Amino acid sequence: MKSDMAIAQLRQYKEYGESVLQSLELVSQNPPPQESWFPNSIHENIQRLKASAQRVVEIASSPVKIGIMGEFSSGKTLLIGSLIGYADALPVSETPTTGNVTAIHLRQQPDLQTTQIGKYTVHYLSDEGVKECLRFMLQEVEVRAKAAELSLELLASLKNLHPTKIVDSNGILRWCEQAWNQTQSLELRSLLRELVVYMRTYNAYGKYIGGKSYEIDHTTAKKGLRLAEPPMNILELSFDQLPAPPQPWANFAQPSAVDLHKSFSLIRRIDVTVEVSKEIWDLSALQGTNEFVLLDFPGLGSADSGVRDTFLSLRELTDVQTLLLLLNGRYPGGAIASKIRTMLERDKGQDLRDRIIVGVGRFNQLPLTQSDERALDELIDEPLLSEANILESLGILQLTIASASNLTTEKKNIVLLSQLHGLAKLAELSSLIQVSSPEFLPELDIPNKLSEVELREKWQQLSKKLPPSSTLHKQLSDFAEDGGISRLRSL
């Protein structure tokens, strides 16, 4: 209901802006007489009003964009699969494999059927985009180089390498080699390696693929858009052991999976269209002028996240209306999500908490001790309880809720999640629907294990001890019902 009201309001704003523009057009065609009382600034004011009305129409007609960011191994990619009704629509792995901003454009399917994944479009950075990214990377190099106490001479020469009209690739690579040989800083060396790969990739492909877009199939995308694992012994490597310049593509008209992998650092964004049945996710209110886009961001804030990833994420976040921050329920109380929020607020210069939804991913794997399990059993045997009673007795749950509450202004925007349980429940909806590839199907048995079922039932029983108006009652019952996935879709 709220979604329908919000969409109706957007359309009203659009119609109002258009009516203002029409009125201003009539004024410009029939200007009032130049009498003495007529202010000289009227034409300037009309232009300002016209620009404002055009901006209202633009915003009200623009796609609804939800940015999704998460702590490492919180199950972010699997969560997206749960939301759209197909588990491994995107690569799923315990290692950080995303690396690129992926824009998932959702469309409504007319009939009840399996979610359809369209072709992927890979967009490469333009020459100006390459320079912007390079300037961002070099600024971070300077910060880490100062912390590593590189020589003043080397620090001074770095300032001359920031690109303006041209990119001094050879100069940057020479500087990286000198810096590499001067430092044993893990943070600096990791960035130097990233910068070397970026420059060598640009030298090999920049003039051929800069600013271009390529349509690729699902198989090529899954094989070619996975990040290579960084070396574990980076402090033991010599500069000569860093990745060599890549070989040219066999065909610059169409990349293979190997070509995508080789040109990975120049990719700006991936776009994919996903068609979802109404029974899985009702998007009917968004048909027409408004489009719904989920933006999957690489692992911001994690130790393995690249500086290029951060640049691309901050760039794409400009037009995002709402953020979903996904915590890792296996390790409650982590600081990564807060670090992400701080980073975003520093970039945008505003408090973003009223625009954040918090998901506690893998809540089914919350690390309950034997003491916690006893406390949970004892609480279930109690009559009506308050949230304070429960959180005081279950410290691990209190820590989880407190960590999430620090990220958003609304407790109702906190959702406890089990991504696999959501998919397993969806699979029960109809035999017409496949919710994963055959290779992933064994994973869907996990929510049906006796230990998982018993624990969900306990959370459900605990929720019934709370008043219906309680936020925690809603969070626990939603989790027990379908892993919180329906609740997250509605938010």
C-alpha positions in Angstrom: 0.0 0.0 0.0 2.8 2.4 0.9 4.6 1.6 -2.3 1.4 2.4 -4.4 1.0 5.7 -2.5 4.6 6.7 -3.1 4.4 5.9 -6.8 1.2 7.9 -7.1 2.8 10.8 -5.3 5.8 10.7 -7.7 3.4 10.8 -10.7 1.6 13.8 -9.1 5.0 15.6 -8.8 5.7 14.8 -12.4 2.3 16.1 -13.6 2.7 19.3 -11.5 6.2 20.0 -12.9 4.9 19.5 -16.4 2.0 21.9 -15.8 4.4 24.5 -14.5 6.5 24.2 -17.6 3.4 24.5 -19.8 2.4 27.7 -18.0 5.9 29.1 -18.3 5.9 28.3 -22.0 2.6 30.3 -22.4 4.2 33.3 -20.6 7.3 33.2 -22.8 5.1 33.1 -25.9 2.9 36.0 -24.6 5.2 38.2 -22.5 3.5 40.9 -20.4 3.9 44.5 -21.6 7.1 46.3 -20.5 5.4 48.7 -18.1 7.3 50.6 -15.5 6.1 48.4 -12.7 7.4 45.3 -14.4 10.5 44.0 -12.6 13.6 43.7 -14.8 14.5 40.4 -13.1 11.3 38.7 -14.2 12.9 36.9 -17.1 15.8 35.6 -15.0 13.3 34.4 -12.4 11.2 32.6 -15.0 14.3 30.8 -16.2 15.2 29.7 -12.7 11.6 28.5 -12.1 11.7 26.6 -15.4 14.9 24.9 -14.5 13.4 23.9 -11.1 10.3 22.5 -12.8 12.4 20.5 -15.2 14.4 19.1 -12.3 11.1 18.0 -10.6 10.0 16.2 -13.7 13.4 14.6 -14.2 13.5 13.3 -10.6 9.9 12.1 -10.5 10.5 10.2 -13.8 13.9 8.8 -12.9 14.5 5.1 -12.0 14.0 4.1 -8.4 17.5 3.0 -7.4 18.4 0.9 -4.3 22.1 0.6 -3.6 23.1 -2.7 -1.9 26.3 -2.9 0.1 27.4 -5.5 2.6 30.1 -6.7 5.0 32.3 -9.5 3.6 30.6 -12.9 3.5 27.2 -11.4 4.6 25.6 -13.1 1.6 24.9 -10.0 -0.4 24.9 -11.6 -3.8 22.8 -14.5 -2.5 20.4 -11.9 -1.0 19.9 -10.4 -4.4 19.2 -13.8 -5.8 16.6 -14.3 -3.0 14.9 -11.0 -3.8 14.6 -11.7 -7.5 13.8 -15.4 -7.1 16.8 -17.0 -8.6 19.7 -18.0 -6.2 22.7 -17.9 -8.4 21.7 -15.2 -10.9 24.9 -13.5 -10.1 28.2 -15.3 -9.1 28.0 -16.6 -5.5 31.2 -17.3 -3.6 32.8 -17.1 -0.2 35.6 -15.0 -1.7 35.1 -11.4 -2.8 34.3 -11.9 -6.5 32.0 -9.1 -7.5 34.4 -6.2 -7.9 32.1 -4.3 -10.3 29.0 -2.2 -9.8 26.1 -4.3 -11.3 22.9 -2.5 -12.1 19.9 -5.0 -12.1 17.0 -3.6 -14.0 13.8 -5.3 -12.8 10.8 -5.9 -15.1 7.5 -7.5 -14.3 6.7 -10.8 -16.1 3.1 -11.3 -17.1 2.8 -15.0 -16.0 4.0 -17.1 -13.0 7.3 -18.6 -14.2 11.0 -18.8 -13.4 12.8 -15.5 -13.1 14.4 -14.7 -16.5 17.9 -13.3 -16.6 18.6 -11.2 -19.7 21.9 -10.6 -21.4 24.6 -8.5 -19.6 25.9 -5.2 -20.9 29.5 -4.3 -20.0 30.3 -0.6 -20.0 33.9 0.5 -20.1 35.3 3.7 -18.7 35.7 6.5 -21.2 39.1 8.2 -21.5 37.9 11.0 -19.1 36.5 8.3 -16.7 39.9 6.6 -16.7 41.6 9.9 -15.7 39.0 10.6 -13.0 39.6 7.2 -11.5 43.3 7.6 -11.8 43.3 10.9 -10.0 41.2 9.2 -7.2 43.7 6.3 -6.9 46.7 8.7 -6.9 45.2 10.7 -4.1 44.9 7.5 -2.0 48.5 6.5 -3.0 49.7 9.8 -1.6 47.9 9.2 1.7 49.3 5.7 2.1 52.8 6.8 0.9 52.9 9.5 3.6 51.8 6.9 6.2 54.5 4.6 5.0 57.1 7.4 5.3 58.4 7.3 1.7 61.2 9.7 0.8 60.2 13.4 0.4 61.7 13.4 -3.1 59.4 10.5 -4.2 56.4 12.1 -2.6 57.1 15.4 -4.3 57.4 13.7 -7.7 54.0 12.0 -7.3 52.2 15.4 -7.6 53.4 15.8 -11.1 51.8 12.5 -12.2 48.1 13.5 -11.7 46.6 13.3 -15.2 45.2 16.5 -16.9 45.1 16.3 -20.7 47.3 13.2 -21.0 48.1 10.2 -18.8 51.8 9.7 -18.2 51.6 5.9 -18.0 55.3 5.3 -18.1 56.0 7.9 -15.5 53.4 6.4 -13.1 54.8 2.9 -13.6 58.3 4.1 -12.9 57.1 5.8 -9.8 55.3 2.6 -8.7 58.5 0.6 -9.1 60.6 3.1 -7.0 57.9 3.2 -4.3 57.6 -0.6 -4.3 61.4 -0.9 -3.7 61.2 1.6 -0.8 58.4 0.1 1.2 57.2 -2.9 3.1 53.8 -1.4 3.9 51.1 -3.9 3.1 48.5 -1.2 2.5 50.7 0.8 0.1 52.0 -2.3 -1.8 48.4 -3.6 -2.3 47.4 -0.2 -3.9 50.6 -0.1 -5.9 49.8 -3.5 -7.3 46.3 -2.4 -8.2 47.6 0.8 -9.8 50.2 -1.1 -11.9 47.5 -3.5 -13.2 45.2 -0.5 -13.9 47.9 1.3 -15.9 49.0 -1.7 -17.9 45.4 -2.6 -18.7 44.8 1.0 -19.9 48.0 0.9 -22.0 46.9 -2.3 -23.7 43.2 -1.6 -24.3 42.3 2.0 -23.6 42.3 3.2 -27.2 40.3 0.2 -28.4 37.5 -0.2 -25.8 37.4 3.2 -24.0 33.8 4.3 -23.6 32.4 1.3 -25.4 29.7 -1.2 -24.3 29.4 -4.9 -25.1 26.5 -7.3 -24.8 27.5 -10.7 -23.4 25.6 -13.8 -22.5 25.2 -15.2 -18.9 27.8 -17.9 -19.2 30.5 -15.4 -20.4 29.6 -13.0 -17.7 29.9 -15.6 -14.9 33.3 -16.8 -16.1 34.7 -13.4 -17.1 33.5 -11.1 -14.3 35.2 -12.8 -11.4 38.1 -11.2 -9.6 41.4 -13.0 -9.5 42.6 -13.8 -6.0 45.4 -11.3 -5.0 48.7 -12.9 -4.0 49.1 -13.9 -0.3 52.8 -13.0 -0.2 52.7 -9.5 -1.6 55.5 -8.4 0.8 57.8 -11.0 -0.6 57.2 -10.2 -4.3 59.7 -8.1 -6.4 58.2 -5.5 -8.7 59.0 -7.7 -11.7 56.7 -10.4 -10.3 53.6 -8.2 -10.6 51.1 -9.1 -13.4 52.6 -8.5 -16.8 50.9 -6.3 -19.4 47.9 -8.2 -20.9 47.8 -9.6 -24.4 45.4 -8.0 -27.0 41.9 -9.4 -27.5 41.4 -11.8 -30.3 38.5 -9.7 -31.5 37.8 -6.2 -30.3 34.3 -6.4 -31.7 33.2 -9.0 -29.0 35.0 -10.0 -25.8 35.4 -13.5 -24.6 35.4 -14.5 -20.9 39.2 -14.3 -21.0 39.1 -10.9 -22.6 36.7 -9.6 -19.8 39.0 -10.9 -17.2 42.1 -9.2 -18.7 40.3 -5.9 -19.1 38.5 -6.1 -15.7 40.0 -2.9 -14.2 38.6 -0.7 -17.0 35.0 -1.8 -16.6 32.7 1.0 -15.3 29.5 -0.9 -14.7 27.6 -4.0 -15.6 23.9 -3.8 -16.6 21.5 -6.8 -16.6 17.7 -6.9 -17.1 15.8 -9.4 -14.9 12.2 -10.3 -15.4 10.3 -11.2 -12.2 6.8 -12.7 -11.8 4.3 -10.7 -9.8 3.9 -13.6 -7.4 7.6 -13.4 -6.6 7.8 -9.6 -6.3 4.9 -7.3 -7.2 6.4 -4.4 -9.2 3.3 -3.5 -11.1 3.1 -0.1 -9.4 6.4 0.8 -11.0 5.5 0.1 -14.6 5.5 3.0 -17.0 7.7 6.0 -16.4 9.4 4.6 -13.3 11.9 1.8 -13.4 13.2 -0.2 -10.4 17.0 -0.8 -10.3 19.0 -2.7 -7.7 22.7 -1.6 -7.7 25.0 -4.3 -6.3 28.2 -2.6 -5.1 31.5 -4.3 -4.5 32.8 -4.8 -1.0 33.3 -1.3 0.2 35.1 -1.0 3.5 36.7 -4.4 3.4 40.4 -4.9 3.5 40.3 -6.6 0.0 38.2 -3.8 -1.6 40.1 -2.0 -4.3 40.4 1.8 -4.5 39.0 1.6 -8.1 36.0 -0.2 -6.6 35.5 2.6 -4.2 35.7 5.3 -6.9 33.2 3.5 -9.1 30.8 2.9 -6.2 30.9 6.6 -5.0 30.3 7.7 -8.6 27.2 5.5 -9.1 25.8 6.3 -5.7 25.0 9.9 -6.7 21.5 9.0 -7.9 20.7 6.3 -5.3 17.6 7.1 -3.2 17.9 4.3 -0.6 20.8 2.2 0.7 20.6 -1.4 2.0 23.5 -2.2 4.3 23.9 -5.9 4.9 25.5 -7.0 8.1 27.0 -10.5 8.7 24.9 -12.3 11.3 27.7 -14.8 11.9 29.9 -12.0 13.3 27.6 -9.5 15.0 29.1 -6.2 16.1 31.5 -5.8 13.2 32.6 -2.3 12.3 32.6 -2.6 8.5 29.1 -1.3 7.9 29.7 1.7 10.1 32.9 2.3 8.2 30.9 2.2 4.9 28.3 4.6 6.3 31.0 7.0 7.4 32.7 6.8 4.0 29.5 7.6 2.2 28.5 10.5 4.5 32.0 12.0 4.1 31.6 11.9 0.4 28.0 13.2 0.4 28.4 15.6 3.3 25.2 14.6 5.0 23.7 12.1 7.5 22.3 9.2 5.5 20.7 7.2 8.3 17.1 8.1 7.3 17.8 6.6 3.8 19.3 3.3 5.1 17.6 -0.1 5.4 19.7 -2.6 7.4 19.6 -6.4 6.7 21.2 -8.8 9.1 22.3 -11.5 6.7 22.7 -15.1 7.7 20.8 -14.4 11.0 20.2 -18.2 11.0 23.9 -18.6 11.7 23.9 -16.2 14.7 26.7 -17.6 17.0 24.5 -18.7 19.9 26.5 -20.2 22.9 25.0 -22.9 25.1 24.2 -20.2 27.6 22.3 -18.3 24.9 20.4 -21.4 23.9 19.4 -22.0 27.5 18.3 -18.4 27.9 16.2 -18.7 24.7 14.5 -21.8 26.0 13.7 -20.1 29.3 12.3 -17.0 27.6 10.0 -19.2 25.5 8.5 -20.6 28.7 7.8 -17.2 30.1 4.4 -15.3 29.7 4.3 -12.0 27.9 7.7 -10.3 27.6 9.0 -6.9 26.7 11.8 -6.2 24.2 14.0 -5.0 27.0 13.5 -8.4 28.9 14.5 -10.4 25.8 17.5 -8.2 24.9 18.8 -8.2 28.4 18.7 -12.0 28.6 20.1 -12.6 25.1 23.2 -10.5 24.8 24.1 -11.8 21.3 20.7 -10.6 20.0 21.1 -7.3 21.8 24.5 -6.7 20.2 23.0 -7.6 16.8 20.1 -5.2 17.1 22.3 -2.4 18.6 24.8 -2.7 15.7 21.9 -2.4 13.2 20.2 0.4 15.0 23.4 2.5 14.8 23.0 2.6 11.0 19.4 3.7 10.6 16.9 6.1 12.2 14.1 3.6 12.0 14.1 0.3 13.9 11.3 -1.0 11.6 13.9 -0.7 8.8 16.0 -3.5 10.4 15.3 -7.0 8.9 16.6 -10.3 10.2 17.4 -12.5 7.2 18.0 -16.0 6.1 18.6 -15.8 2.3 18.4 -19.6 1.8 15.2 -20.0 3.8 13.6 -17.3 1.6 14.5 -19.2 -1.5 13.3 -22.5 -0.1 9.9 -21.0 0.7 9.7 -19.6 -2.8 10.4 -23.0 -4.3 7.3 -24.3 -2.5 5.1 -21.7 -4.3 4.8 -23.6 -7.5 6.4 -26.4 -9.5 6.5 -24.0 -12.4 9.2 -22.0 -10.7 12.9 -22.9 -10.6 14.7 -20.8 -7.9 18.3 -21.8 -8.9 20.5 -23.7 -11.3 20.7 -27.5 -10.8 24.2 -27.0 -9.4 22.9 -24.8 -6.6 19.9 -27.0 -5.6 21.7 -29.0 -2.8 22.1 -25.7 -0.9 18.3 -25.3 -0.7 18.2 -28.4 1.6 20.1 -26.5 4.3 17.0 -24.6 5.7 15.2 -27.9 6.1 17.8 -29.4 8.4 16.3 -30.3 11.8 18.6 -27.9 13.7 17.6 -25.0 11.4 13.9 -25.8 11.6 14.0 -26.1 15.4 15.8 -22.8 15.8 13.3 -20.9 13.5 10.5 -22.3 15.6 12.1 -21.0 18.7 12.4 -17.5 17.3 8.8 -17.8 16.2 7.7 -18.8 19.7 9.7 -16.0 21.2 8.1 -13.4 18.9 4.7 -14.5 20.2 5.7 -13.5 23.7 6.0 -9.9 22.6 3.1 -7.5 22.0 2.0 -7.4 18.3 3.0 -3.7 18.2 6.6 -4.6 19.1 9.2 -4.1 16.4 11.2 -7.1 17.6 8.0 -9.2 17.3 7.7 -8.3 13.7 11.4 -8.9 12.9 11.5 -12.4 14.5 8.2 -13.5 13.0 9.2 -12.2 9.5 12.5 -14.1 9.8 10.7 -17.4 10.8 8.1 -17.0 8.0 10.4 -16.7 5.0 13.8 -15.5 6.2 12.6 -11.9 6.1 12.7 -11.7 2.3 9.1 -10.6 1.9 9.5 -7.9 4.5 12.7 -6.6 2.7 10.9 -6.6 -0.6 8.1 -4.4 0.9 10.6 -2.0 2.4 
